[in-house]
């Protein structure tokens, strides 16, 4: 062996035998190295696949019979949070001495999404799990519910006080028409509600009968405490109008209006305080403040020359409901100026969430709703078309709850593109902004109905309108009357909708989970319309014809998987008579 230099590079000289041996060893090493490399590459690919599918729930996975296969953890969480306790109708019966009362505890049990989905989406190197995620083979998961002890104790307390003879009478303050009145308290007997709640929390629903003793109880607040509250904070709350501001807009509520959205409550310290009904307050405020929120706009699909593309959504602003009660409560005992806190409202669907190339191409439900035409209907048709154009192309992700009010931007104003047209308000046919949009709501409700998705919230018209399916229709009103459903199919749903000649046409494109059958009962509890004279109501319209009777009707929706009926749902509707109206002045 010697040292030599080739092209300026110093190297080592070896004999031919040594060189050949080295070459043989090199080939063997190369083969071994290649094998290790292939294994390493395969291992890396496998780990990569496991990581890629770590947040993908295997197809076929269900929670309480509802599909979450293919969903992300976030989507599945939304789905789980919509679940109702399976024992919602199971009551707890409590015997106290020689008396008894019952209550429905289910409302105190809430689905625990984190515990329910624990381990369903996580990084795992299990081959079986990876195959399930790729090919399907999910498990049937039973939801985990957690009990809210405070809510359960309140349920027990209310049930006992309303049903036990001789229960203590709670001293409190009532707000009526802007005035303060006192309800005197009185001692009585009842139960130790915390003790009973603890027993129900540990035994229900397997155990439904509970026994406890009657105990002497005083009113939660003493007469002196109620009197002091009435003369102090309660009196101040009614002393002046309340100015409520949000997003730069203000509305003023009179003391009488404020009294409709507050009450008194007694804390654990025995002192009364003002309790604000957040939902009622916001309903009142938002009915007058059309700029108090800016709804988020979801990404949606648009078509140009037959080719789909995605328009990005944008965030909005909404009132932070969790802070309303404290802000308003403080204002009522302060300067009567309540500036509500705002928070960002993010789009439910972003452009990145929509894969244009994988848009569903099969209609899972189709519905058409005809409407009257002619010169007198043009305003109504304009509103219908405006609303339909906002809905066309919306993608509802798995586990997402669709809100028609939110999708339409909440407000039916001139700035939103609407005009005045015929509406039903308090049993009267009056012109109102956005008249006709209920036709869109009815079309949406029926499309969701036949798509077999989870129906969450709808309100039928107060009176029967013959162009709509009896018992299978939905109105809409801002605020307070919405049309909601949840996509529980496990796959995205694309809404396609348009106005065609004299009808609203809507399709849900997606993967249908159930076949839907329906039947409708006959009319019952029929009530004849009455003659009514209405004075000094702007836009009032005289009834043409003899009015429409009121009645009750039941609609049944049967969800089937093959030949198996998964469940049958009953939708009960009570229509009031559409009275014969004569307008004066």
Secondary structure, DSSP 8 states (H G I E B T S, - for coil): -EEEEETTEEEEE--HHHHHHHHHHHHHHHHHHHHHHHHHHHHHHHHHHHHHTTT---TT-EETTEE-TT--HHHHHHHHHT---TTTT--EEEEETTEEEEE-GGGGEEE-HHHHTTTTS-----HHHHHHHHH----EE---EEE-HHHHHHHHHHHHHHHSTT--B--EEEEETTEEEEE--B-EEE--HHHHHHHHHHHTTT--EEEE--EEE--SS-HHHHHHHIIIIIHHHTSS-EEEEETTEEEEE-HHHHHTSEEEEE-TTS-EEEEE-HHHHHHHHHTT-TTS-B--B--EEEEETTEEEEE--B-EEEE-GGGHHHHHHHHHTTTSEEE--EEEE--SS-GGG--GGG---SEEEEEEEE---SGGGHHHHHHHHHHHHHHTTBEE-TT-EEEHHHHTTS--STTTT--EEEEEETTEEEEEETTTHHHHHHHHHHHHHHHT-EEEE----SS--TTS-TT-----BTTTB--EEE--SSS-EEEEEEEETTEEEEEEES----EEEEEE---EEEE---EEEEES-TT-----SS-B-EEEEEEEEEEEETTEEEEEEEEEEEE--B-EEEEE-
